[in-house]
Amino acid sequence: MSLSALPTQPAPYFLGAAEGDKLVMFDQLFTLLATAAQTEREFDSFLTEGRPGQPVPAHFHALTHETFFVLEGAIRLWVDDQNGHRETRILEAGDFGYVPKNTIHSYRIERTGKVFGVTSGGFSDFFRAVGRSTDTAGIPEPADFHIPDFAVMAAEGARHDVNFVAGYELFD
């Protein structure tokens, strides 16, 4: 397991282009840039990199707000606020999506790319709990994919405000 490149408490720091704590989850690389430890639980920020693939399982967060800012490529983002607003949209480089707490959502990478995310503080603890640590920057190759056991994901999700919605059908 890699040692964290991030400070253990709030302090100024800088990261180079390929630096940060890297975790493989599914077919994507998540690079943690700032987490609860550095921000006094105010926010987390991270990069997600991947190639076109499957949607992440539909889920919601009871306490966590989430953002998607596409730096490269494109993603499809699905949102359902459970009050009648259901929408899906393809976000391309320069586009932004916001998902408030209690909104069912999913995304799928449509074109190889990179997405910058900001969430409420502590969300990245889920990535650490179910992802596989790596020192390798960039999009993982198929041999390096890490598909977490769904029972583990569900248990860790319950601990880290990632509430999977069994049987949820994504829509066009």
C-alpha distance (Angstrom), angle and dihedral (degrees) to the residues before:
residue distance angle dihedral
M1 . . .
S2 3.78 . .
L3 3.75 121.7 .
S4 3.77 113.4 -117.2
A5 3.80 116.2 -95.1
L6 3.80 88.8 -159.4
P7 3.81 126.8 88.6
T8 3.80 116.4 -104.3
Q9 3.80 93.1 -130.0
P10 3.80 139.3 22.9
A11 3.81 109.0 -61.2
P12 3.80 134.3 131.1
Y13 3.81 113.7 -89.4
F14 3.79 142.0 157.0
L15 3.79 131.4 -142.5
G16 3.79 127.8 -157.9
A17 3.81 122.6 -131.0
A18 3.83 94.7 -84.4
E19 3.79 98.2 33.0
G20 3.79 131.3 105.7
D21 3.79 133.0 76.5
K22 3.81 107.6 -51.3
L23 3.80 124.7 -152.5
V24 3.79 130.2 174.1
M25 3.78 115.4 -142.1
F26 3.78 120.0 171.0
D27 3.82 106.0 -33.4
Q28 3.81 95.4 -32.1
L29 3.78 138.1 88.8
F30 3.81 116.8 -132.5
T31 3.79 114.7 -162.9
L32 3.80 113.2 -165.4
L33 3.80 111.8 -144.6
A34 3.82 101.9 171.0
T35 3.79 128.2 4.5
A36 3.79 139.1 177.5
A37 3.82 91.2 -77.5
Q38 3.80 92.5 61.0
T39 3.83 97.6 37.7
E40 3.81 101.9 41.4
R41 3.84 87.3 -110.8
E42 3.83 91.7 -58.6
F43 3.83 97.5 120.7
D44 3.80 146.9 -25.0
S45 3.80 126.1 -138.3
F46 3.78 128.1 -165.6
L47 3.79 146.2 155.2
T48 3.79 124.4 -121.0
E49 3.80 118.9 -159.0
G50 3.77 128.2 -176.7
R51 3.77 152.1 125.2
P52 3.81 126.6 -105.6
G53 3.79 109.2 -63.9
Q54 3.77 145.1 127.6
P55 3.82 124.4 -33.1
V56 3.79 116.3 -99.5
P57 3.83 110.4 -109.1
A58 3.82 112.8 -81.4
H59 3.80 111.0 -99.7
F60 3.79 145.0 148.2
H61 3.79 136.7 -145.4
A62 3.81 120.2 -133.7
L63 3.82 92.9 -159.3
T64 3.79 106.2 16.3
H65 3.80 130.3 89.0
E66 3.82 115.4 -159.0
T67 3.80 134.9 -160.8
F68 3.79 132.9 -161.9
F69 3.83 118.6 -160.6
V70 3.79 111.1 176.1
L71 3.80 111.4 -141.1
E72 3.81 97.3 172.5
G73 3.81 135.2 4.6
A74 3.79 122.0 0.6
I75 3.80 141.1 -76.5
R76 3.80 133.5 -166.1
L77 3.80 111.2 -131.8
W78 3.79 122.1 -163.4
V79 3.83 120.0 -162.9
D80 3.80 131.4 -178.2
D81 3.80 116.8 175.9
Q82 3.84 89.8 -167.4
N83 3.82 88.3 -124.2
G84 3.80 99.2 85.7
H85 3.82 101.9 -74.1
R86 3.81 108.9 115.0
E87 3.77 118.8 161.1
T88 3.77 140.6 156.5
R89 3.76 125.3 -164.5
I90 3.77 138.7 171.5
L91 3.79 109.9 -123.1
E92 3.80 117.3 -157.6
A93 3.80 132.4 -170.3
G94 3.79 108.2 -48.9
D95 3.83 94.4 20.5
F96 3.81 123.1 119.6
G97 3.80 134.0 -155.0
Y98 3.79 128.4 -169.8
V99 3.81 124.0 -159.4
P100 3.82 115.2 -170.0
K101 3.79 121.5 -152.3
N102 3.83 116.7 -76.9
T103 3.82 91.8 29.7
I104 3.80 115.9 126.5
H105 3.77 108.3 -132.1
S106 3.76 146.3 161.7
Y107 3.77 135.9 176.5
R108 3.76 137.9 -158.4
I109 3.77 128.1 -163.6
E110 3.81 106.6 -118.6
R111 3.83 98.9 178.4
T112 3.79 125.2 20.7
G113 3.73 106.0 -86.8
K114 3.75 156.0 120.3
V115 3.81 129.2 -95.8
F116 3.82 127.3 -165.0
G117 3.80 114.1 -146.0
V118 3.77 135.2 -170.7
T119 3.79 121.5 -169.9
S120 3.75 139.3 168.8
G121 3.81 111.7 -73.1
G122 3.78 118.3 -77.2
F123 3.81 97.8 25.9
S124 3.81 92.6 113.3
D125 3.82 88.9 63.4
F126 3.82 84.6 80.3
F127 3.83 90.2 57.6
R128 3.80 89.9 50.7
A129 3.83 91.4 48.2
V130 3.82 97.3 51.7
G131 3.80 105.8 18.7
R132 3.79 126.7 86.0
S133 3.79 115.4 -118.7
T134 3.81 116.9 -124.2
D135 3.77 138.8 175.4
T136 3.81 91.6 -150.8
A137 3.79 116.6 104.3
G138 3.80 121.9 -149.2
I139 3.77 136.0 38.5
P140 3.80 111.7 -29.3
E141 3.78 120.3 -114.2
P142 3.83 117.4 -124.8
A143 3.81 91.8 -99.7
D144 3.82 88.0 58.9
F145 3.82 98.2 48.3
H146 3.80 114.6 124.5
I147 3.79 115.4 -153.4
P148 3.82 106.0 -173.1
D149 3.78 118.1 -142.7
F150 3.81 106.1 -98.4
A151 3.83 92.7 -132.1
V152 3.82 89.0 56.3
M153 3.81 91.0 45.6
A154 3.79 91.1 50.7
A155 3.81 93.2 47.8
E156 3.81 93.1 46.7
G157 3.79 89.9 42.1
A158 3.81 89.4 57.2
R159 3.81 88.6 52.7
H160 3.83 94.8 46.0
D161 3.83 105.2 38.6
V162 3.81 97.2 -98.9
N163 3.80 104.8 130.7
F164 3.80 112.2 -172.4
V165 3.81 117.1 -149.1
A166 3.81 107.6 -140.5
G167 3.80 114.7 -141.1
Y168 3.81 94.4 7.1
E169 3.81 110.2 158.6
L170 3.79 117.0 -142.2
F171 3.82 113.1 -137.8
D172 3.80 140.0 -150.7
